[in-house]
Amino acid sequence: MTDTMMIRDCIRSQGMKLGHVAHVLGITNNTLRCKLENESEFKVSEAEKLSKMLGMTVEQRDRCFFGPVG
């Protein structure tokens, strides 16, 4: 399960808008919303691109996108 709170916090801290993030990922705003609400999963390529855009370390990326949320 994706740690969507961490992703949203990172996006906000970078001063980015969700529409811009969706555009860079090549997905619609609605698709991004579904992924951020854990209704669908991020593809590995999307997670990689988003984590680089947000300046995440490999450990942060793995914890955020691939680790258990609890």
Helices and strands as residue ranges (DSSP letters): H 4-13, H 18-25, H 29-36, H 44-53, H 58-61, I 62-66
